[in-house]
């Protein structure tokens, strides 16, 4: 409030001392507006870092009201909306950011992810393809596109995307894990097993990988190994405070044991 008042006083003084021209007033007004927009933008960033997403949305909205042509404000507001589960609002903000900056790879990538969460798989694939065009060395975009390909039923294309992600970042456990899922869905359980092994090597507490490796062993007819993996998964889920999922692992063990009777 104080700062705005002082800026207003400065603008008035400039107008009084130079009444023959409005140029100085216009320049100062634009500078003041820009500075005010930056202030709100920075407050929004601080709130994002503090995980105050609703507060961040308010600040970025204030920044946008002052400077509606800043793609970063739309992008960051979209990010906050995405975190809060407001996927369509996030998509709207990413779309505006892209309109203002047609080469905004991050906006394409996050819009891809938001569309994926809304099960708009073909749109997600298009967005991720665009993000990859601008940032071809980003493993994230290949993983996101792979997810959309896999859930959309194109397991072969998903496997290719995950493979590319792994070639860009060989320590990305999620890429191996997701490729294993795609192999499972494609009926290639031996290959899935190799990827679950790699996932667990990179991330030894990856409970979901133990669970799925157990189910994969079962599909391959190795019941004892399957049970051991599912027991390990259950223990990890419990330690991670995921009692409901832990029970699913225990239920899977019962199904395997009953199948042998």
C-alpha positions as CSV (number, residue, x, y, z in Angstrom):
1,X,0.0,0.0,0.0
2,X,2.7,2.5,1.0
3,X,4.8,1.7,-2.0
4,X,1.9,2.3,-4.4
5,X,1.1,5.6,-2.8
6,X,4.7,6.8,-3.1
7,X,4.8,5.7,-6.8
8,X,1.5,7.6,-7.3
9,X,3.0,10.7,-5.8
10,X,6.1,10.5,-8.0
11,X,3.9,10.2,-11.1
12,X,1.9,13.3,-10.1
13,X,5.0,15.3,-9.5
14,X,6.4,14.4,-12.9
15,X,3.2,15.5,-14.5
16,X,3.2,18.8,-12.7
17,X,6.8,19.7,-13.5
18,X,6.3,18.7,-17.2
19,X,2.8,19.5,-18.2
20,X,3.6,19.9,-21.9
21,X,4.3,16.2,-22.4
22,X,2.7,13.0,-21.1
23,X,5.6,10.8,-22.2
24,X,7.4,10.9,-18.9
25,X,4.1,10.1,-17.0
26,X,3.5,7.1,-19.4
27,X,7.0,5.8,-18.9
28,X,6.9,6.0,-15.1
29,X,3.4,4.5,-15.1
30,X,4.6,1.6,-17.1
31,X,7.6,1.1,-15.0
32,X,5.5,1.3,-11.8
33,X,3.1,-1.3,-13.2
34,X,5.9,-3.6,-14.3
35,X,7.5,-3.3,-10.9
36,X,4.2,-4.0,-9.1
37,X,3.6,-7.1,-11.3
38,X,7.1,-8.3,-10.5
39,X,6.5,-7.9,-6.8
40,X,3.3,-10.0,-6.9
41,X,5.1,-12.5,-9.2
42,X,7.9,-12.9,-6.7
43,X,5.5,-13.3,-3.8
44,X,3.8,-16.0,-5.8
45,X,7.1,-17.8,-6.3
46,X,7.8,-17.6,-2.5
47,X,4.4,-19.1,-1.8
48,X,5.0,-21.9,-4.3
49,X,8.2,-22.7,-2.5
50,X,6.4,-22.6,0.8
51,X,3.7,-24.9,-0.7
52,X,1.0,-22.3,-0.1
53,X,-0.6,-23.0,-3.5
54,X,-3.8,-21.1,-3.0
55,X,-1.8,-18.0,-1.9
56,X,0.4,-18.4,-4.9
57,X,-2.6,-18.5,-7.2
58,X,-3.8,-15.2,-5.7
59,X,-0.4,-13.5,-6.2
60,X,0.0,-14.7,-9.7
61,X,-3.5,-13.6,-10.5
62,X,-2.6,-10.1,-9.2
63,X,0.5,-10.1,-11.3
64,X,-1.6,-11.1,-14.4
65,X,-4.1,-8.4,-13.7
66,X,-1.3,-5.8,-13.9
67,X,0.7,-7.5,-16.7
68,X,-1.5,-9.9,-18.7
69,X,1.3,-10.5,-21.2
70,X,3.7,-12.4,-18.9
71,X,3.8,-16.1,-19.8
72,X,5.6,-17.1,-16.6
73,X,2.8,-15.8,-14.4
74,X,0.3,-18.0,-16.3
75,X,2.7,-20.9,-16.2
76,X,3.3,-20.7,-12.4
77,X,-0.4,-20.2,-11.7
78,X,-1.0,-23.3,-13.8
79,X,1.5,-25.2,-11.8
80,X,-0.2,-24.3,-8.6
81,X,-3.6,-25.3,-10.0
82,X,-2.1,-28.6,-11.2
83,X,-0.8,-29.4,-7.7
84,X,-4.3,-28.6,-6.2
85,X,-5.9,-31.0,-8.7
86,X,-7.6,-28.3,-10.8
87,X,-6.4,-29.8,-14.0
88,X,-8.7,-27.9,-16.4
89,X,-7.7,-24.6,-14.9
90,X,-4.1,-25.6,-15.2
91,X,-4.6,-26.4,-18.8
92,X,-6.2,-23.0,-19.4
93,X,-3.2,-21.3,-17.9
94,X,-0.6,-23.3,-19.8
95,X,-2.5,-22.6,-23.0
96,X,-2.3,-18.9,-22.3
97,X,1.4,-19.2,-21.5
98,X,1.9,-21.0,-24.9
99,X,-0.1,-18.3,-26.7
100,X,2.3,-15.7,-25.3
101,X,5.4,-17.9,-25.8
102,X,4.9,-20.5,-28.5
103,X,8.2,-22.2,-27.7
104,X,7.5,-22.6,-24.0
105,X,8.6,-26.2,-23.6
106,X,7.8,-26.4,-19.9
107,X,4.2,-25.3,-20.5
108,X,3.7,-27.9,-23.2
109,X,5.2,-30.5,-20.9
110,X,3.0,-29.7,-17.9
111,X,-0.1,-29.3,-20.2
112,X,0.7,-32.8,-21.4
113,X,0.8,-34.1,-17.9
114,X,-2.5,-32.3,-17.0
115,X,-4.2,-33.8,-20.1
116,X,-2.8,-37.2,-19.2
117,X,-4.4,-36.9,-15.7
118,X,-7.7,-36.1,-17.4
119,X,-7.2,-39.1,-19.6
120,X,-7.0,-36.9,-22.7
121,X,-4.3,-39.2,-24.0
122,X,-4.1,-38.1,-27.6
123,X,-3.9,-34.5,-26.6
124,X,-1.3,-35.3,-24.0
125,X,0.8,-37.1,-26.7
126,X,0.6,-34.1,-29.0
127,X,1.7,-31.7,-26.2
128,X,4.6,-33.9,-25.1
129,X,5.7,-34.2,-28.7
130,X,5.8,-30.4,-28.9
131,X,7.8,-30.2,-25.7
132,X,10.2,-32.8,-27.0
133,X,10.6,-30.7,-30.2
134,X,11.9,-27.8,-28.1
135,X,13.8,-29.8,-25.4
136,X,14.8,-33.2,-27.0
137,X,17.1,-34.1,-24.1
138,X,14.4,-34.0,-21.4
139,X,13.8,-37.5,-20.1
140,X,10.7,-36.2,-18.3
141,X,8.8,-35.5,-21.5
142,X,9.5,-39.0,-22.9
143,X,8.2,-40.5,-19.6
144,X,5.1,-38.4,-19.7
145,X,4.4,-39.2,-23.4
146,X,5.2,-42.9,-22.6
147,X,2.5,-42.8,-19.9
148,X,-0.1,-41.4,-22.3
149,X,0.9,-44.0,-24.9
150,X,0.7,-46.9,-22.5
151,X,-2.6,-45.9,-20.9
152,X,-3.9,-45.2,-24.3
153,X,-3.2,-48.8,-25.3
154,X,-0.1,-48.3,-27.5
155,X,2.3,-50.3,-25.4
156,X,5.0,-50.6,-28.1
157,X,5.2,-46.8,-28.5
158,X,5.3,-46.4,-24.7
159,X,8.2,-48.8,-24.5
160,X,10.1,-46.8,-27.1
161,X,9.5,-43.6,-25.2
162,X,10.6,-45.1,-21.9
163,X,13.7,-46.5,-23.6
164,X,14.6,-43.1,-24.9
165,X,14.1,-41.6,-21.4
166,X,16.4,-44.3,-20.0
167,X,19.0,-43.5,-22.7
168,X,18.9,-39.8,-21.5
169,X,19.0,-40.6,-17.8
170,X,19.9,-44.2,-16.9
171,X,19.3,-43.6,-13.1
172,X,15.6,-42.8,-13.5
173,X,13.9,-45.6,-11.6
174,X,10.4,-44.5,-12.7
175,X,11.3,-44.9,-16.3
176,X,12.4,-48.5,-15.8
177,X,9.3,-49.1,-13.6
178,X,6.9,-47.7,-16.2
179,X,8.6,-49.6,-19.0
180,X,8.2,-52.8,-16.9
181,X,4.5,-52.1,-16.6
182,X,4.3,-51.6,-20.4
183,X,6.1,-54.9,-20.9
184,X,3.6,-56.6,-18.6
185,X,0.7,-55.1,-20.5
186,X,2.2,-56.3,-23.7
187,X,2.6,-59.8,-22.3
188,X,6.4,-59.6,-22.2
189,X,6.9,-60.7,-18.6
190,X,10.5,-61.7,-18.8
191,X,11.5,-58.2,-20.0
192,X,9.3,-56.7,-17.4
193,X,11.2,-58.7,-14.7
194,X,14.5,-57.3,-15.9
195,X,13.2,-53.7,-15.6
196,X,11.7,-54.3,-12.1
197,X,15.1,-55.6,-11.1
198,X,16.8,-52.5,-12.4
199,X,14.1,-50.3,-10.7
200,X,14.8,-51.9,-7.3
201,X,18.6,-51.6,-7.8
202,X,18.3,-47.9,-8.2
203,X,15.6,-47.4,-5.6
204,X,15.6,-50.3,-3.0
205,X,12.5,-49.0,-1.1
206,X,10.3,-48.9,-4.3
207,X,7.5,-50.9,-2.8
208,X,5.3,-50.9,-5.9
209,X,8.2,-52.5,-7.9
210,X,8.4,-55.3,-5.4
211,X,4.7,-55.8,-5.6
212,X,4.7,-55.9,-9.4
213,X,7.8,-58.1,-9.5
214,X,5.9,-60.5,-7.3
215,X,2.9,-60.6,-9.7
216,X,5.3,-61.0,-12.6
217,X,7.0,-64.0,-11.0
218,X,3.5,-65.5,-10.5
219,X,2.7,-65.0,-14.1
220,X,6.0,-66.8,-14.9
221,X,5.0,-69.7,-12.7
222,X,7.5,-69.0,-9.9
223,X,5.1,-69.0,-6.9
224,X,7.6,-69.0,-4.0
225,X,9.5,-66.1,-5.4
226,X,6.2,-64.3,-6.0
227,X,5.2,-64.7,-2.4
228,X,8.6,-63.5,-1.1
229,X,8.4,-60.4,-3.2
230,X,4.8,-59.6,-2.1
231,X,5.8,-60.1,1.5
232,X,8.6,-57.6,1.0
233,X,6.3,-55.2,-0.7
234,X,3.8,-55.4,2.2
235,X,6.5,-54.6,4.7
236,X,7.7,-51.6,2.7
237,X,4.2,-50.3,2.3
238,X,3.5,-50.6,6.0
239,X,6.8,-48.8,6.8
240,X,5.7,-46.1,4.4
241,X,2.4,-45.6,6.1
242,X,0.4,-47.2,3.2
243,X,-1.6,-49.8,5.1
244,X,-4.3,-50.2,2.5
245,X,-1.8,-51.0,-0.3
246,X,0.1,-53.3,2.1
247,X,-3.1,-55.3,2.5
248,X,-3.4,-55.6,-1.3
249,X,0.0,-57.3,-1.3
250,X,-1.1,-59.7,1.4
251,X,-4.3,-60.4,-0.5
252,X,-2.3,-61.3,-3.6
253,X,-0.3,-63.8,-1.5
254,X,-3.5,-65.5,-0.4
255,X,-4.7,-65.7,-4.0
256,X,-1.4,-67.4,-5.0
257,X,-1.6,-69.8,-2.1
258,X,-5.2,-70.7,-2.9
259,X,-4.2,-71.3,-6.5
260,X,-1.9,-74.1,-5.4
261,X,-4.5,-76.0,-3.6
